[in-house]
Amino acid sequence: MQIHLNGIKLNYHEEGSGPAIVMLHAFPLAGAMWHTQVALLREQYRVIVPDLRGFGGSEAPPGPYLMDTMADDVAALLTQLGIAQSAVIGLSMGGYIAFSLWRRHRQLLSALVLADTRAAPDNTEGQAAREANARLVEEAGPPAIATKMIPNLVAPSASQALRDELSRLIHANSSQGIAGALRGMALRPDSRPDLGSINIPTLVIVGTEDSLTPPAEAEAMHHALPNSTLVQIEGAGHLSNLEQPTAFNSALQSFFAA
């Protein structure tokens, strides 16, 4: 389904009924990365899965895409759908957007799942790497980013079938969308000062083999969050929901049933 909001065309998928859950995908993928979780959660929940601006079937305007702007997109979508409050699941970039949602639209949030993400901003080196990748995709296209990033997105033991799936998702995005998100992530603020104020139930998930946002980052967030649970998923890298879906889904089930 598509909807016009905040000056762009946003694509989203919706299944099920009950309390709302919105799922925010990782960079540089799309909402389709949540297919296994949607199949589980739609039995009891109204699941909303947007393609964030610049990705999947959504429009890719000129960037940068600030995390606040993407959070405003999500808030506008929930408002358009008549959803007063929703749980939010964000993985990696989706987690950055979840932090912005808390700062800007916390009345919309009933619970949080922060998966394979971090509260700290990019340092100077990280910002430079984002800009280098933005220029790479502008010059060589999404396949170049896929080739560069996929080895770091998953654990070494990840199957070739999963790597091929990630390639398809990345290749389907536009260079402008990928570059816009890269430059927006480089500009994101430090969310660590906000952690102590996040008093809603929060689940922190991390793959034990996540090299991009390692378990130490998740542990630090967990200790700073006043109402959080930490789950480490064995054998998963940065995309724990795709690499170990059974363990990831089990963590979600336990959290939402509590």
Steps between C-alpha positions, in 0.01 A plus 500: 500500500610856440421827672607859441637673808764761582539571128593147396338174394552241773448130442387279788367152572234421758375168637301374796291669765540585865752724678723677248865420434704701248823345369786722380752336272878510487721681251523444205208256480119542500194391693514156337782407742231447766304228316564229759404727788185619322388139455530451875358828632202538264317228692454731799601850393440765237841506335607807300817469291606813311767526237681799647552797271753417230451123526284225354188638337523841667609817328866605516518880509834681519674445834626508760225313684529610860388242754255762630348530153459125472348490848254767394408282200423209731298720737301641208432148372369386839281809523362444150417141594318613813750334735527691828777284645728226369790283601804574285758246388812654347810321379821693434389816314149416616627533856642845427156602374338349809713730719380798295142383540547499876637855498238640262188282527529300821124508554471259207727234656377221727813281493837482325715228351853622422680237295863512389521876537681758711417821683836667437546725194757450228848621584705691243632177349150356475366813333783487246420135424132588443599774256740265317221244463256768383744601226559137413132430445456822302787399273460122477142426604337276762687181396825662612355568844361146520841350423669721757246471781359148502810334651461732801122469527493129580701246696764304308280190517205669324370303203548596139121505465477774763784693338316477167179625664684800639650572159153503344365739763795738467509493120131595490568831674609820327842660529337826612308324778806315631715815491228705668476258791878476537535875532203516736643233730831689511314804635297322766524633856627323807209300647683389813367794708144386414535143623418575863169660398377199297271355766285283274572125479806452280663190356863524389609228257848443359674228304803362681699533176381853413816689406323826404307556823664243730355350820686754714288776343182308578609436857573869553153593372337234717670630814394858422137416416283488815251239374691272265579137429810387311509197270817389321446274200768239442632454150359826366677803364346842437178373339397272784134479392601352164794289615334334801126563451385231744699647790407855403130414480515321833641816659218706349234256617631499857525879508153574364339230716644647820 
